[in-house]
Amino acid sequence: MHSTKNNADVTWQAFKNGSREAFEIIYKEYIGDLLNYGYKVTSDSRLIEDSAQDLFFELWKNRSGLS
């Protein structure tokens, strides 16, 4: 478990430093859960997908200021 947390910390730091590979890892790790959650709120698939895309865009744009 400690190793997994350490890997997540390293990935997050790489993402914050501009690593597109780290961003892809984060995206692949969380997009399914995010979309599934969206379907619990609405059945509008376009809204869910657009919202997820907007979220990841904002994360990328503001990555250096994230904690």
N, CA, C and O atoms as CSV, one atom per row, in Angstrom:
chain,resi,resn,atom,element,x,y,z
A,1,MET,N,N,0.824,-1.192,0.000
A,1,MET,CA,C,0.000,0.000,0.000
A,1,MET,C,C,0.866,1.253,0.000
A,1,MET,O,O,0.575,2.212,-0.714
A,2,HIS,N,N,1.911,1.245,0.786
A,2,HIS,CA,C,2.798,2.404,0.853
A,2,HIS,C,C,3.408,2.692,-0.523
A,2,HIS,O,O,3.537,3.851,-0.916
A,3,SER,N,N,3.775,1.654,-1.241
A,3,SER,CA,C,4.356,1.809,-2.568
A,3,SER,C,C,3.353,2.436,-3.536
A,3,SER,O,O,3.726,3.272,-4.359
A,4,THR,N,N,2.085,2.036,-3.442
A,4,THR,CA,C,1.056,2.594,-4.310
A,4,THR,C,C,0.882,4.079,-4.044
A,4,THR,O,O,0.776,4.871,-4.980
A,5,LYS,N,N,0.853,4.461,-2.765
A,5,LYS,CA,C,0.728,5.883,-2.421
A,5,LYS,C,C,1.947,6.643,-2.914
A,5,LYS,O,O,1.813,7.753,-3.428
A,6,ASN,N,N,3.114,6.075,-2.769
A,6,ASN,CA,C,4.334,6.725,-3.228
A,6,ASN,C,C,4.286,6.916,-4.743
A,6,ASN,O,O,4.658,7.977,-5.243
A,7,ASN,N,N,3.826,5.890,-5.484
A,7,ASN,CA,C,3.707,6.010,-6.933
A,7,ASN,C,C,2.716,7.102,-7.305
A,7,ASN,O,O,2.957,7.872,-8.235
A,8,ALA,N,N,1.600,7.174,-6.582
A,8,ALA,CA,C,0.600,8.207,-6.841
A,8,ALA,C,C,1.186,9.593,-6.580
A,8,ALA,O,O,0.934,10.526,-7.343
A,9,ASP,N,N,1.964,9.732,-5.513
A,9,ASP,CA,C,2.596,11.015,-5.200
A,9,ASP,C,C,3.581,11.425,-6.290
A,9,ASP,O,O,3.631,12.590,-6.683
A,10,VAL,N,N,4.357,10.467,-6.772
A,10,VAL,CA,C,5.333,10.740,-7.835
A,10,VAL,C,C,4.610,11.142,-9.119
A,10,VAL,O,O,5.013,12.080,-9.806
A,11,THR,N,N,3.534,10.416,-9.432
A,11,THR,CA,C,2.755,10.732,-10.635
A,11,THR,C,C,2.153,12.129,-10.524
A,11,THR,O,O,2.214,12.908,-11.476
A,12,TRP,N,N,1.574,12.449,-9.372
A,12,TRP,CA,C,0.966,13.768,-9.175
A,12,TRP,C,C,2.010,14.874,-9.321
A,12,TRP,O,O,1.754,15.894,-9.961
A,13,GLN,N,N,3.172,14.673,-8.734
A,13,GLN,CA,C,4.227,15.690,-8.830
A,13,GLN,C,C,4.681,15.846,-10.271
A,13,GLN,O,O,4.903,16.968,-10.726
A,14,ALA,N,N,4.822,14.750,-10.995
A,14,ALA,CA,C,5.209,14.814,-12.411
A,14,ALA,C,C,4.148,15.558,-13.211
A,14,ALA,O,O,4.477,16.371,-14.075
A,15,PHE,N,N,2.870,15.282,-12.925
A,15,PHE,CA,C,1.778,15.996,-13.572
A,15,PHE,C,C,1.881,17.489,-13.322
A,15,PHE,O,O,1.773,18.289,-14.252
A,16,LYS,N,N,2.087,17.864,-12.074
A,16,LYS,CA,C,2.197,19.278,-11.723
A,16,LYS,C,C,3.374,19.946,-12.437
A,16,LYS,O,O,3.347,21.147,-12.704
A,17,ASN,N,N,4.395,19.164,-12.740
A,17,ASN,CA,C,5.576,19.688,-13.434
A,17,ASN,C,C,5.417,19.659,-14.954
A,17,ASN,O,O,6.341,20.025,-15.680
A,18,GLY,N,N,4.241,19.222,-15.443
A,18,GLY,CA,C,3.971,19.288,-16.872
A,18,GLY,C,C,4.099,17.992,-17.643
A,18,GLY,O,O,4.105,18.015,-18.873
A,19,SER,N,N,4.202,16.863,-16.962
A,19,SER,CA,C,4.331,15.580,-17.649
A,19,SER,C,C,2.995,15.150,-18.260
A,19,SER,O,O,2.018,14.912,-17.550
A,20,ARG,N,N,2.978,15.059,-19.568
A,20,ARG,CA,C,1.770,14.589,-20.254
A,20,ARG,C,C,1.521,13.112,-19.962
A,20,ARG,O,O,0.373,12.671,-19.911
A,21,GLU,N,N,2.590,12.354,-19.771
A,21,GLU,CA,C,2.443,10.940,-19.436
A,21,GLU,C,C,1.759,10.768,-18.083
A,21,GLU,O,O,0.902,9.899,-17.921
A,22,ALA,N,N,2.135,11.589,-17.122
A,22,ALA,CA,C,1.510,11.543,-15.799
A,22,ALA,C,C,0.040,11.955,-15.900
A,22,ALA,O,O,-0.819,11.367,-15.243
A,23,PHE,N,N,-0.245,12.960,-16.717
A,23,PHE,CA,C,-1.621,13.392,-16.926
A,23,PHE,C,C,-2.448,12.247,-17.514
A,23,PHE,O,O,-3.588,12.025,-17.107
A,24,GLU,N,N,-1.877,11.536,-18.458
A,24,GLU,CA,C,-2.575,10.394,-19.069
A,24,GLU,C,C,-2.849,9.305,-18.033
A,24,GLU,O,O,-3.929,8.713,-18.034
A,25,ILE,N,N,-1.901,9.040,-17.165
A,25,ILE,CA,C,-2.087,8.043,-16.101
A,25,ILE,C,C,-3.234,8.458,-15.186
A,25,ILE,O,O,-4.091,7.641,-14.851
A,26,ILE,N,N,-3.250,9.713,-14.787
A,26,ILE,CA,C,-4.311,10.222,-13.911
A,26,ILE,C,C,-5.657,10.147,-14.620
A,26,ILE,O,O,-6.651,9.726,-14.030
A,27,TYR,N,N,-5.689,10.552,-15.877
A,27,TYR,CA,C,-6.921,10.509,-16.654
A,27,TYR,C,C,-7.464,9.083,-16.720
A,27,TYR,O,O,-8.635,8.841,-16.428
A,28,LYS,N,N,-6.611,8.151,-17.102
A,28,LYS,CA,C,-7.048,6.753,-17.239
A,28,LYS,C,C,-7.482,6.158,-15.903
A,28,LYS,O,O,-8.370,5.306,-15.858
A,29,GLU,N,N,-6.864,6.601,-14.827
A,29,GLU,CA,C,-7.201,6.089,-13.499
A,29,GLU,C,C,-8.587,6.552,-13.040
A,29,GLU,O,O,-9.303,5.796,-12.384
A,30,TYR,N,N,-8.965,7.773,-13.374
A,30,TYR,CA,C,-10.169,8.366,-12.794
A,30,TYR,C,C,-11.330,8.603,-13.746
A,30,TYR,O,O,-12.444,8.839,-13.279
A,31,ILE,N,N,-11.124,8.551,-15.061
A,31,ILE,CA,C,-12.199,8.902,-15.978
A,31,ILE,C,C,-13.401,7.967,-15.841
A,31,ILE,O,O,-14.540,8.431,-15.897
A,32,GLY,N,N,-13.182,6.689,-15.664
A,32,GLY,CA,C,-14.297,5.746,-15.522
A,32,GLY,C,C,-15.159,6.050,-14.316
A,32,GLY,O,O,-16.385,6.091,-14.417
A,33,ASP,N,N,-14.524,6.264,-13.176
A,33,ASP,CA,C,-15.268,6.591,-11.957
A,33,ASP,C,C,-16.012,7.915,-12.106
A,33,ASP,O,O,-17.152,8.051,-11.663
A,34,LEU,N,N,-15.362,8.876,-12.727
A,34,LEU,CA,C,-15.987,10.182,-12.922
A,34,LEU,C,C,-17.221,10.077,-13.819
A,34,LEU,O,O,-18.261,10.664,-13.517
A,35,LEU,N,N,-17.109,9.335,-14.913
A,35,LEU,CA,C,-18.251,9.162,-15.810
A,35,LEU,C,C,-19.369,8.385,-15.120
A,35,LEU,O,O,-20.542,8.735,-15.250
A,36,ASN,N,N,-19.012,7.340,-14.392
A,36,ASN,CA,C,-20.031,6.574,-13.658
A,36,ASN,C,C,-20.766,7.451,-12.653
A,36,ASN,O,O,-21.983,7.339,-12.506
A,37,TYR,N,N,-20.047,8.309,-11.970
A,37,TYR,CA,C,-20.686,9.229,-11.036
A,37,TYR,C,C,-21.631,10.163,-11.783
A,37,TYR,O,O,-22.745,10.416,-11.325
A,38,GLY,N,N,-21.195,10.670,-12.919
A,38,GLY,CA,C,-22.028,11.562,-13.708
A,38,GLY,C,C,-23.347,10.914,-14.100
A,38,GLY,O,O,-24.386,11.574,-14.104
A,39,TYR,N,N,-23.313,9.628,-14.430
A,39,TYR,CA,C,-24.547,8.928,-14.804
A,39,TYR,C,C,-25.496,8.732,-13.626
A,39,TYR,O,O,-26.678,8.452,-13.825
A,40,LYS,N,N,-24.998,8.875,-12.420
A,40,LYS,CA,C,-25.879,8.835,-11.250
A,40,LYS,C,C,-26.621,10.159,-11.079
A,40,LYS,O,O,-27.663,10.215,-10.425
A,41,VAL,N,N,-26.078,11.221,-11.671
A,41,VAL,CA,C,-26.661,12.548,-11.553
A,41,VAL,C,C,-27.608,12.838,-12.716
A,41,VAL,O,O,-28.665,13.441,-12.525
A,42,THR,N,N,-27.227,12.408,-13.922
A,42,THR,CA,C,-28.028,12.676,-15.118
A,42,THR,C,C,-27.782,11.578,-16.146
A,42,THR,O,O,-26.768,10.882,-16.100
A,43,SER,N,N,-28.710,11.437,-17.058
A,43,SER,CA,C,-28.529,10.464,-18.135
A,43,SER,C,C,-28.031,11.141,-19.411
A,43,SER,O,O,-27.905,10.485,-20.445
A,44,ASP,N,N,-27.749,12.429,-19.354
A,44,ASP,CA,C,-27.280,13.191,-20.507
A,44,ASP,C,C,-25.796,12.898,-20.750
A,44,ASP,O,O,-24.927,13.535,-20.155
A,45,SER,N,N,-25.518,11.946,-21.616
A,45,SER,CA,C,-24.135,11.502,-21.829
A,45,SER,C,C,-23.247,12.622,-22.374
A,45,SER,O,O,-22.071,12.705,-22.022
A,46,ARG,N,N,-23.793,13.465,-23.213
A,46,ARG,CA,C,-22.995,14.573,-23.754
A,46,ARG,C,C,-22.588,15.531,-22.631
A,46,ARG,O,O,-21.441,15.977,-22.585
A,47,LEU,N,N,-23.505,15.844,-21.742
A,47,LEU,CA,C,-23.196,16.720,-20.612
A,47,LEU,C,C,-22.128,16.091,-19.719
A,47,LEU,O,O,-21.194,16.769,-19.289
A,48,ILE,N,N,-22.267,14.806,-19.445
A,48,ILE,CA,C,-21.305,14.111,-18.589
A,48,ILE,C,C,-19.913,14.129,-19.220
A,48,ILE,O,O,-18.931,14.471,-18.561
A,49,GLU,N,N,-19.834,13.764,-20.488
A,49,GLU,CA,C,-18.535,13.715,-21.168
A,49,GLU,C,C,-17.919,15.102,-21.301
A,49,GLU,O,O,-16.715,15.266,-21.102
A,50,ASP,N,N,-18.734,16.104,-21.637
A,50,ASP,CA,C,-18.227,17.478,-21.736
A,50,ASP,C,C,-17.732,17.985,-20.384
A,50,ASP,O,O,-16.706,18.660,-20.305
A,51,SER,N,N,-18.461,17.658,-19.328
A,51,SER,CA,C,-18.068,18.096,-17.985
A,51,SER,C,C,-16.755,17.451,-17.563
A,51,SER,O,O,-15.897,18.108,-16.974
A,52,ALA,N,N,-16.597,16.167,-17.864
A,52,ALA,CA,C,-15.348,15.472,-17.535
A,52,ALA,C,C,-14.189,16.087,-18.318
A,52,ALA,O,O,-13.112,16.315,-17.769
A,53,GLN,N,N,-14.419,16.351,-19.600
A,53,GLN,CA,C,-13.376,16.978,-20.415
A,53,GLN,C,C,-13.013,18.353,-19.859
A,53,GLN,O,O,-11.835,18.699,-19.769
A,54,ASP,N,N,-14.020,19.130,-19.488
A,54,ASP,CA,C,-13.767,20.453,-18.898
A,54,ASP,C,C,-12.957,20.346,-17.613
A,54,ASP,O,O,-12.042,21.137,-17.384
A,55,LEU,N,N,-13.291,19.371,-16.776
A,55,LEU,CA,C,-12.560,19.176,-15.529
A,55,LEU,C,C,-11.089,18.888,-15.797
A,55,LEU,O,O,-10.211,19.510,-15.199
A,56,PHE,N,N,-10.821,17.943,-16.699
A,56,PHE,CA,C,-9.424,17.596,-16.974
A,56,PHE,C,C,-8.677,18.746,-17.653
A,56,PHE,O,O,-7.480,18.924,-17.428
A,57,PHE,N,N,-9.371,19.519,-18.474
A,57,PHE,CA,C,-8.750,20.695,-19.077
A,57,PHE,C,C,-8.350,21.694,-17.991
A,57,PHE,O,O,-7.241,22.228,-18.010
A,58,GLU,N,N,-9.251,21.940,-17.056
A,58,GLU,CA,C,-8.955,22.872,-15.961
A,58,GLU,C,C,-7.819,22.355,-15.077
A,58,GLU,O,O,-6.972,23.128,-14.628
A,59,LEU,N,N,-7.809,21.053,-14.834
A,59,LEU,CA,C,-6.698,20.479,-14.062
A,59,LEU,C,C,-5.367,20.740,-14.761
A,59,LEU,O,O,-4.398,21.174,-14.138
A,60,TRP,N,N,-5.338,20.468,-16.070
A,60,TRP,CA,C,-4.094,20.671,-16.826
A,60,TRP,C,C,-3.689,22.144,-16.818
A,60,TRP,O,O,-2.525,22.475,-16.593
A,61,LYS,N,N,-4.644,23.011,-17.060
A,61,LYS,CA,C,-4.370,24.447,-17.147
A,61,LYS,C,C,-3.849,25.008,-15.816
A,61,LYS,O,O,-2.996,25.896,-15.799
A,62,ASN,N,N,-4.366,24.485,-14.716
A,62,ASN,CA,C,-4.027,25.021,-13.387
A,62,ASN,C,C,-3.106,24.097,-12.590
A,62,ASN,O,O,-2.983,24.248,-11.374
A,63,ARG,N,N,-2.467,23.157,-13.252
A,63,ARG,CA,C,-1.705,22.110,-12.551
A,63,ARG,C,C,-0.621,22.637,-11.620
A,63,ARG,O,O,-0.411,22.079,-10.544
A,64,SER,N,N,0.065,23.691,-12.011
A,64,SER,CA,C,1.188,24.154,-11.175
A,64,SER,C,C,0.718,24.748,-9.853
A,64,SER,O,O,1.491,24.801,-8.896
A,65,GLY,N,N,-0.533,25.194,-9.779
A,65,GLY,CA,C,-1.037,25.789,-8.553
A,65,GLY,C,C,-1.796,24.824,-7.668
A,65,GLY,O,O,-2.303,25.218,-6.618
A,66,LEU,N,N,-1.885,23.556,-8.073
A,66,LEU,CA,C,-2.616,22.572,-7.288
A,66,LEU,C,C,-1.760,22.032,-6.154
A,66,LEU,O,O,-0.537,21.950,-6.275
A,67,SER,N,N,-2.399,21.665,-5.063
A,67,SER,CA,C,-1.634,21.098,-3.939
A,67,SER,C,C,-1.592,19.605,-4.027
A,67,SER,O,O,-0.994,18.954,-3.170
